[in-house]
């Protein structure tokens, strides 16, 4: 009889819980059974492991093999345990020293030829291995991702035979190396001609991490403006970038290690379902709101989205996370994104045009705008109307707008003031912090109360106005909120009160 224990990691949301792969060899008819709540892909690993060991010119023991994946109540899926199971069989049959597996964690799917294939969720596993104080062994294709977890001793291999040689000291397995980072080179704000008010709103939104809604006719530049927002945001910290990269790692869509420090910009189509937006499924995966964590989520044609899909945004807009609950388990995904939405003012898109092109009736316009609920609009800090530009403003020789670099410098300065004052952007201040940092003079407080009463805004809207005013003051380098700052912030709510 032989027994071997190999360490590995499962995938549960953005976490990587530890799994002990226990392999026991006993007498009896040759067969292999895997227990410990394995899903179909894990149960099928017995055939992959058998072929991989034999094709690697190693001996597959003709014994009764029992593989236990502990803890037994944790669901295991995918081919990520293939390598650990194969090494456990080889160690239990004394083809590998058991001591060589004591301080190493293994991830990797095996091809029938013995080659190692990449798996998802390697970054969370690398971070967990770092905290556990163990080395990590991954396929060569996952090496750049594992290297993002600085401080972990990670090595790579191309085949099962290379792993065996490395564990026995016959060769040195190459360390995981990070890919060179690709510098962020997004579209420049200078490409946006005119639209001074919309550009100002974009700058304020970037400076305070505020949610933003553009309302305007087709072709006026709403999408153009939204695509420039990521370039205005300050560079993500290492902790923020790792959080975002971990979500991409477990999403099943792959992680580009060369772009892991860039803030995401997600632009899903308006036919996306609520599950695609918020996450979920029978095998829960993060949705668009989580893939946009620490970045920008852009929803174009907002009224064309399904009502149910839009309503799932309300909770993450407030809490910054999404909980996907199923009968068997619950997965929590961070979702602290900056929402930018765009919509037309009416079904034909030309309501309010100075040439009177709109032929929509008031009832049609009300029904169109009513597709977006009031509670969702209430959670968007800045509402700005984007007008159609005159043809002369679009001439090739027309002067360009202010470039991204200049605006970003002001945004970074305002963010630095917020970080020094509260340790977070103004949009994320809670009620107590808003009262503390967004105090108004007596006459400005009276002005705000009159405006709230006249526009019939909610208490939530009032606090969001205060935070926007605080951001405008930070852009001006002012320690106090002045009347001009407050009136500008109120102007970004007038469109919401009028129904757009």
C-alpha positions as CSV (number, residue, x, y, z in Angstrom):
1,X,0.0,0.0,0.0
2,X,1.1,3.6,-0.7
3,X,-0.1,7.0,0.4
4,X,0.8,10.5,-0.9
5,X,-0.5,14.0,-0.3
6,X,-0.2,16.8,-2.9
7,X,-1.3,20.4,-2.3
8,X,-3.5,22.2,-4.8
9,X,-6.1,25.0,-5.1
10,X,-9.7,25.1,-6.1
11,X,-11.6,28.1,-7.5
12,X,-14.4,29.7,-5.5
13,X,-15.3,33.2,-6.7
14,X,-12.1,35.3,-6.6
15,X,-10.6,33.1,-3.8
16,X,-8.5,29.9,-4.1
17,X,-9.3,27.6,-1.2
18,X,-6.7,25.0,-0.4
19,X,-7.3,21.4,-1.6
20,X,-5.4,18.3,-0.3
21,X,-5.1,15.7,-3.0
22,X,-4.8,12.4,-1.1
23,X,-3.8,9.4,-3.2
24,X,-4.0,5.9,-1.8
25,X,-2.9,2.7,-3.6
26,X,-4.2,-0.7,-2.4
27,X,-4.5,-4.2,-3.6
28,X,-7.4,-5.5,-5.7
29,X,-8.6,-5.2,-9.2
30,X,-7.1,-2.2,-11.0
31,X,-9.4,0.8,-11.0
32,X,-9.3,4.5,-10.2
33,X,-11.9,6.4,-8.3
34,X,-12.0,10.1,-7.4
35,X,-14.1,11.3,-4.4
36,X,-14.5,14.6,-2.7
37,X,-17.4,16.3,-4.6
38,X,-15.7,16.2,-8.1
39,X,-17.6,17.6,-11.0
40,X,-17.6,15.9,-14.4
41,X,-14.4,17.4,-15.7
42,X,-12.6,16.3,-12.5
43,X,-14.0,12.7,-12.7
44,X,-12.7,12.5,-16.3
45,X,-9.2,13.4,-15.2
46,X,-8.6,9.7,-14.4
47,X,-8.3,8.9,-18.1
48,X,-6.2,12.0,-18.9
49,X,-3.8,11.2,-16.0
50,X,-3.5,7.5,-17.0
51,X,-2.6,8.4,-20.7
52,X,-0.3,11.3,-19.6
53,X,1.7,9.0,-17.2
54,X,2.0,6.3,-19.8
55,X,3.0,8.6,-22.7
56,X,5.7,10.1,-20.4
57,X,7.3,6.7,-20.2
58,X,6.4,6.3,-16.5
59,X,4.6,3.4,-14.9
60,X,0.9,3.7,-14.2
61,X,0.3,1.3,-11.2
62,X,-2.0,-1.6,-11.8
63,X,-3.5,-1.2,-8.4
64,X,-6.7,0.1,-6.8
65,X,-6.3,3.8,-6.7
66,X,-8.4,6.1,-4.6
67,X,-8.0,9.9,-4.9
68,X,-9.6,12.0,-2.3
69,X,-10.0,15.8,-2.8
70,X,-10.3,17.3,0.6
71,X,-12.2,19.1,2.0
72,X,-15.0,16.9,0.8
73,X,-17.8,19.5,1.0
74,X,-16.0,21.9,-1.4
75,X,-17.0,21.6,-5.1
76,X,-14.1,20.9,-7.4
77,X,-14.4,21.5,-11.1
78,X,-12.1,21.8,-14.2
79,X,-8.9,20.1,-15.1
80,X,-6.8,22.1,-12.6
81,X,-6.2,19.0,-10.4
82,X,-4.7,16.8,-13.1
83,X,-1.1,17.5,-12.4
84,X,-1.6,17.1,-8.6
85,X,-3.4,13.7,-9.1
86,X,-0.6,12.5,-11.4
87,X,2.1,13.5,-9.0
88,X,0.3,11.9,-6.2
89,X,0.0,8.6,-8.0
90,X,3.7,8.7,-8.9
91,X,4.7,9.5,-5.3
92,X,2.4,6.8,-3.8
93,X,3.9,4.2,-6.2
94,X,7.4,5.4,-5.1
95,X,8.4,6.8,-8.5
96,X,8.7,10.3,-6.9
97,X,10.0,11.2,-3.4
98,X,7.0,12.2,-1.2
99,X,9.2,14.8,0.6
100,X,9.6,16.7,-2.7
101,X,5.8,17.5,-2.7
102,X,5.6,18.7,0.9
103,X,6.1,22.4,0.3
104,X,4.8,22.8,-3.3
105,X,1.3,23.5,-4.7
106,X,0.5,22.2,-8.2
107,X,-2.0,23.4,-10.8
108,X,-2.4,22.3,-14.4
109,X,-4.4,20.3,-16.8
110,X,-2.8,17.3,-18.5
111,X,-3.0,16.5,-22.2
112,X,-2.9,12.8,-23.2
113,X,0.7,13.4,-24.4
114,X,1.8,14.6,-20.9
115,X,1.9,18.2,-21.9
116,X,0.7,20.8,-19.3
117,X,-2.2,23.0,-20.4
118,X,-3.1,26.4,-18.9
119,X,-5.9,26.7,-16.4
120,X,-7.9,29.7,-15.1
121,X,-7.7,31.3,-11.7
122,X,-3.9,31.0,-11.3
123,X,-3.4,34.5,-9.9
124,X,-5.7,34.0,-6.8
125,X,-4.0,30.6,-6.3
126,X,-0.5,32.3,-6.5
127,X,-1.6,34.9,-3.9
128,X,-2.9,32.2,-1.6
129,X,0.3,30.1,-2.0
130,X,2.3,33.2,-1.1
131,X,0.4,33.5,2.2
132,X,0.7,29.8,2.9
133,X,4.5,30.0,2.4
134,X,4.6,27.3,-0.3
135,X,6.1,27.2,-3.8
136,X,3.8,27.1,-6.8
137,X,4.1,24.9,-9.9
138,X,2.1,25.9,-12.9
139,X,2.1,25.3,-16.7
140,X,4.4,27.4,-18.8
141,X,1.5,29.2,-20.3
142,X,0.4,30.4,-16.8
143,X,3.9,31.6,-15.8
144,X,3.4,35.3,-16.5
145,X,0.1,35.4,-14.6
146,X,1.6,33.6,-11.6
147,X,4.5,36.0,-11.5
148,X,2.1,38.9,-10.9
149,X,1.9,37.7,-7.3
150,X,5.1,39.2,-6.2
151,X,6.9,37.3,-3.4
152,X,5.7,33.9,-4.4
153,X,8.2,31.3,-5.6
154,X,6.6,30.1,-8.8
155,X,8.1,27.8,-11.4
156,X,6.9,26.5,-14.7
157,X,7.0,23.4,-16.8
158,X,5.9,22.2,-20.2
159,X,5.4,18.5,-19.5
160,X,4.8,16.1,-16.7
161,X,8.2,14.6,-17.3
162,X,9.8,18.0,-16.8
163,X,8.0,18.3,-13.5
164,X,9.2,14.9,-12.3
165,X,12.8,15.7,-13.3
166,X,12.6,19.0,-11.5
167,X,11.2,17.5,-8.3
168,X,13.9,14.9,-8.3
169,X,16.6,17.5,-8.8
170,X,17.7,16.2,-12.2
171,X,16.9,19.6,-13.8
172,X,16.0,23.1,-12.7
173,X,12.5,24.3,-13.5
174,X,12.5,27.9,-14.9
175,X,11.0,30.5,-12.6
176,X,7.8,32.3,-13.6
177,X,8.6,35.6,-15.2
178,X,6.3,38.6,-15.5
179,X,5.5,39.9,-19.0
180,X,6.6,43.4,-19.8
181,X,3.7,45.8,-19.1
182,X,2.2,47.5,-22.1
183,X,1.9,51.3,-21.5
184,X,-1.6,52.7,-21.5
185,X,-2.2,54.4,-24.8
186,X,-5.9,55.1,-25.0
187,X,-7.7,57.6,-27.2
188,X,-7.0,61.2,-26.5
189,X,-9.5,63.8,-25.3
190,X,-8.1,66.2,-27.8
191,X,-10.1,64.3,-30.5
192,X,-13.3,65.7,-29.0
193,X,-14.2,69.0,-30.7
194,X,-16.3,71.5,-28.8
195,X,-18.7,70.1,-26.1
196,X,-17.2,72.2,-23.4
197,X,-19.9,71.4,-20.8
198,X,-19.7,67.6,-21.5
199,X,-15.9,67.7,-21.3
200,X,-16.1,69.6,-18.0
201,X,-18.5,67.0,-16.7
202,X,-16.2,64.2,-17.7
203,X,-13.3,65.9,-15.9
204,X,-15.4,66.3,-12.7
205,X,-16.5,62.6,-12.9
206,X,-12.9,61.5,-13.3
207,X,-11.7,63.6,-10.4
208,X,-14.3,62.3,-7.9
209,X,-15.1,58.8,-9.3
210,X,-18.7,60.0,-9.9
211,X,-21.2,58.1,-12.1
212,X,-22.1,60.0,-15.3
213,X,-25.0,60.1,-17.7
214,X,-24.8,61.7,-21.2
215,X,-28.1,62.7,-22.9
216,X,-28.1,63.9,-26.4
217,X,-29.0,63.2,-30.1
218,X,-27.3,60.5,-32.2
219,X,-23.8,61.3,-33.3
220,X,-23.2,64.1,-30.9
221,X,-20.1,62.5,-29.3
222,X,-21.5,60.6,-26.2
223,X,-19.6,57.4,-26.9
224,X,-16.5,59.4,-28.0
225,X,-16.5,61.2,-24.6
226,X,-17.1,58.0,-22.6
227,X,-14.2,56.2,-24.2
228,X,-11.8,58.9,-23.1
229,X,-12.6,58.5,-19.4
230,X,-10.2,55.7,-18.6
231,X,-7.3,57.8,-19.9
232,X,-8.2,60.6,-17.4
233,X,-8.2,58.3,-14.3
234,X,-5.1,58.1,-12.1
235,X,-3.0,55.0,-12.5
236,X,-4.3,52.1,-10.5
237,X,-2.4,51.1,-7.4
238,X,-0.8,47.6,-7.2
239,X,-3.5,46.4,-4.9
240,X,-6.3,47.7,-7.1
241,X,-4.6,46.2,-10.2
242,X,-4.2,42.8,-8.5
243,X,-7.9,42.8,-7.5
244,X,-9.0,43.5,-11.1
245,X,-6.6,41.0,-12.5
246,X,-7.8,38.3,-10.1
247,X,-11.4,38.8,-11.4
248,X,-10.2,38.5,-15.0
249,X,-8.3,35.4,-14.0
250,X,-11.3,33.5,-12.8
251,X,-13.7,34.9,-15.4
252,X,-12.9,32.2,-18.0
253,X,-12.1,34.9,-20.5
254,X,-8.4,35.0,-19.8
255,X,-6.0,37.6,-18.3
256,X,-3.5,39.5,-20.4
257,X,-0.5,39.8,-18.0
258,X,0.9,42.6,-20.1
259,X,-2.1,44.9,-19.4
260,X,-2.9,43.9,-15.8
261,X,-2.1,47.4,-14.5
262,X,-4.5,49.2,-16.9
263,X,-8.0,50.1,-15.7
264,X,-10.7,48.1,-17.5
265,X,-13.2,49.7,-19.8
266,X,-16.2,47.4,-20.4
267,X,-18.7,48.2,-23.1
268,X,-21.4,45.5,-23.1
269,X,-24.1,45.4,-25.8
270,X,-27.6,46.5,-24.7
271,X,-28.9,43.0,-25.4
272,X,-26.9,41.6,-22.5
273,X,-28.8,39.7,-19.9
274,X,-29.0,40.4,-16.2
275,X,-26.7,37.4,-15.6
276,X,-24.1,38.7,-18.1
277,X,-24.2,42.1,-16.4
278,X,-24.2,41.1,-12.7
279,X,-22.6,37.6,-12.9
280,X,-24.0,34.1,-12.1
281,X,-24.9,31.0,-14.1
282,X,-24.9,27.4,-13.0
283,X,-21.1,27.7,-12.6
284,X,-21.0,31.2,-11.2
285,X,-18.7,33.6,-13.0
286,X,-18.2,37.4,-12.6
287,X,-20.3,39.6,-14.8
288,X,-19.6,42.9,-16.5
289,X,-19.9,44.9,-13.3
290,X,-17.1,42.9,-11.7
291,X,-14.9,42.8,-14.8
292,X,-15.1,46.7,-14.7
293,X,-14.0,46.7,-11.0
294,X,-11.7,49.7,-10.5
295,X,-12.5,50.8,-14.0
296,X,-15.3,52.1,-16.2
297,X,-18.6,50.4,-17.2
298,X,-20.1,52.1,-20.2
299,X,-23.8,51.4,-21.0
300,X,-24.8,52.9,-24.3
301,X,-28.4,53.2,-25.4
302,X,-29.5,53.0,-21.8
303,X,-33.3,52.9,-22.4
304,X,-32.9,50.0,-24.8
305,X,-31.5,47.7,-22.0
306,X,-33.9,45.3,-20.4
307,X,-35.5,46.7,-17.2
308,X,-34.5,43.7,-15.2
309,X,-30.8,43.9,-16.4
310,X,-30.6,47.6,-15.4
311,X,-32.2,47.1,-12.0
312,X,-29.4,44.7,-10.9
313,X,-27.1,47.7,-11.1
314,X,-28.7,49.3,-8.1
315,X,-27.1,47.2,-5.4
316,X,-23.5,47.2,-6.7
317,X,-23.7,51.0,-7.3
318,X,-24.3,51.3,-3.6
319,X,-22.3,48.5,-2.0
320,X,-19.5,47.9,-4.5
321,X,-19.9,44.1,-4.6
322,X,-22.1,41.4,-6.0
323,X,-23.2,38.3,-4.2
324,X,-24.2,35.4,-6.5
325,X,-26.2,32.9,-4.4
326,X,-27.1,29.4,-5.5
327,X,-28.6,26.5,-3.6
328,X,-25.2,24.9,-3.1
329,X,-22.9,27.9,-2.6
330,X,-22.4,31.6,-2.7
331,X,-19.8,33.6,-4.6
332,X,-18.9,37.2,-3.8
333,X,-17.3,39.4,-6.5
334,X,-16.1,43.0,-6.0
335,X,-17.8,45.4,-8.3
336,X,-16.7,49.0,-7.5
337,X,-16.9,50.5,-11.0
338,X,-17.5,53.9,-12.4
339,X,-20.7,53.9,-14.4
340,X,-21.0,56.0,-17.6
341,X,-24.3,55.8,-19.4
342,X,-25.6,57.4,-22.6
343,X,-29.1,57.8,-24.0
344,X,-31.1,59.7,-26.6
345,X,-33.6,62.3,-25.3
346,X,-36.5,60.5,-27.2
347,X,-37.1,57.5,-29.5
348,X,-36.1,59.3,-32.6
349,X,-33.3,61.0,-30.8
350,X,-34.0,64.6,-31.8
351,X,-36.2,66.0,-29.0
352,X,-35.1,69.6,-28.2
353,X,-33.3,70.0,-31.6
354,X,-33.4,73.6,-32.7
355,X,-34.6,72.7,-36.2
356,X,-37.7,70.9,-34.9
357,X,-36.8,67.5,-36.3
358,X,-38.5,65.5,-33.5
359,X,-41.9,64.0,-34.3
360,X,-42.3,62.1,-31.1
361,X,-45.5,62.7,-29.1
362,X,-45.1,63.6,-25.4
363,X,-46.5,60.2,-24.5
364,X,-43.9,58.5,-26.6
365,X,-41.1,60.5,-25.0
366,X,-42.5,59.8,-21.5
367,X,-42.6,56.0,-22.2
368,X,-39.1,56.0,-23.6
369,X,-37.6,57.8,-20.7
370,X,-39.7,55.7,-18.3
371,X,-37.7,52.6,-19.3
372,X,-35.0,53.8,-17.0
373,X,-36.2,53.7,-13.4
374,X,-36.0,56.8,-11.1
375,X,-34.1,54.9,-8.4
376,X,-31.4,54.0,-10.9
377,X,-31.1,57.6,-12.2
378,X,-31.0,58.8,-8.6
379,X,-27.8,56.9,-8.2
380,X,-26.1,58.6,-11.1
381,X,-24.3,61.7,-9.8
382,X,-23.9,63.8,-12.9
383,X,-26.5,64.3,-15.7
384,X,-25.4,66.4,-18.6
385,X,-26.9,67.2,-22.0
386,X,-24.7,66.9,-25.0
387,X,-25.8,69.1,-27.9
388,X,-25.3,68.5,-31.7
389,X,-22.3,70.4,-33.0
390,X,-22.5,72.8,-35.9
391,X,-20.7,71.5,-39.0
392,X,-18.1,74.2,-38.8
393,X,-16.8,72.8,-35.5
394,X,-16.0,69.5,-37.2
395,X,-13.7,70.9,-39.9
396,X,-10.2,69.2,-40.1
397,X,-8.5,72.5,-39.4
398,X,-10.7,73.3,-36.4
399,X,-8.6,73.7,-33.2
400,X,-8.4,70.5,-31.2
401,X,-9.6,70.2,-27.6
402,X,-7.5,70.1,-24.5
403,X,-5.4,66.9,-24.5
404,X,-5.9,64.0,-22.0
405,X,-2.5,64.7,-20.4
406,X,-3.4,68.2,-19.3
407,X,-6.8,67.2,-17.9
408,X,-5.4,64.1,-16.2
409,X,-2.9,66.3,-14.3
410,X,-5.7,68.2,-12.8
411,X,-7.6,65.0,-12.0
412,X,-4.6,63.5,-10.3
413,X,-4.1,66.7,-8.2
414,X,-7.8,66.6,-7.1
415,X,-7.6,62.9,-6.3
416,X,-4.5,63.5,-4.2
417,X,-6.4,66.1,-2.1
418,X,-9.2,63.6,-1.6
419,X,-6.8,60.8,-0.6
420,X,-5.1,63.0,1.9
421,X,-8.4,64.2,3.4
422,X,-10.5,61.0,3.5
423,X,-8.4,58.2,2.0
424,X,-10.9,57.7,-0.8
425,X,-12.5,59.5,-3.8
426,X,-15.4,61.8,-3.0
427,X,-18.0,59.6,-4.6
428,X,-17.3,56.9,-2.0
429,X,-17.8,59.0,1.1
430,X,-20.4,57.7,3.4
431,X,-23.1,59.8,5.1
432,X,-20.9,60.7,8.1
433,X,-17.9,61.6,6.0
434,X,-20.1,63.7,3.6
435,X,-21.4,65.7,6.6
436,X,-17.8,66.2,7.8
437,X,-16.0,67.0,4.5
438,X,-18.8,68.7,2.5
439,X,-19.9,71.5,4.9
440,X,-21.6,74.5,3.4
441,X,-21.8,78.1,4.5
442,X,-25.2,79.1,5.8
443,X,-26.4,80.9,2.7
444,X,-25.2,78.0,0.5
445,X,-27.0,75.5,2.7
446,X,-30.2,77.5,2.3
447,X,-29.6,77.6,-1.5
448,X,-29.2,73.8,-1.6
449,X,-32.4,73.2,0.4
450,X,-34.4,75.5,-1.9
451,X,-33.0,73.7,-4.9
452,X,-33.8,70.3,-3.5
453,X,-37.4,71.4,-2.7
454,X,-37.9,73.0,-6.1
455,X,-36.4,70.1,-8.1
456,X,-38.1,67.6,-5.8
457,X,-34.9,65.5,-5.4
458,X,-34.3,62.8,-2.8
459,X,-32.0,62.8,0.2
460,X,-29.6,60.5,-1.7
461,X,-29.5,63.1,-4.6
462,X,-28.8,65.8,-2.1
463,X,-25.7,64.0,-0.7
464,X,-24.5,63.2,-4.2
465,X,-24.8,66.9,-5.1
466,X,-22.6,67.7,-2.0
467,X,-20.0,65.2,-3.1
468,X,-19.9,66.6,-6.6
469,X,-19.5,70.1,-5.3
470,X,-16.7,68.9,-3.1
471,X,-15.0,67.5,-6.2
472,X,-15.4,70.7,-8.1
473,X,-13.8,72.6,-5.2
474,X,-10.9,70.1,-5.2
475,X,-10.3,70.8,-8.9
476,X,-10.2,74.5,-8.0
477,X,-7.8,73.7,-5.2
478,X,-10.2,75.2,-2.6
479,X,-10.5,73.9,1.0
480,X,-14.1,75.0,1.2
481,X,-17.1,74.6,-1.1
482,X,-18.0,78.0,-2.5
483,X,-21.3,79.1,-4.1
484,X,-19.9,78.6,-7.6
485,X,-19.0,75.0,-6.8
486,X,-22.5,74.3,-5.4
487,X,-24.3,75.9,-8.3
488,X,-22.3,73.9,-10.9
489,X,-23.1,70.7,-9.0
490,X,-26.8,71.6,-8.9
491,X,-26.6,72.2,-12.7
492,X,-25.6,68.6,-13.2
493,X,-28.9,67.6,-11.6
494,X,-31.2,69.9,-13.5
495,X,-31.4,67.5,-16.4
496,X,-32.5,64.7,-14.2
497,X,-35.2,66.7,-12.6
498,X,-36.6,67.8,-16.0
499,X,-36.9,64.1,-17.1
500,X,-33.8,63.5,-19.2
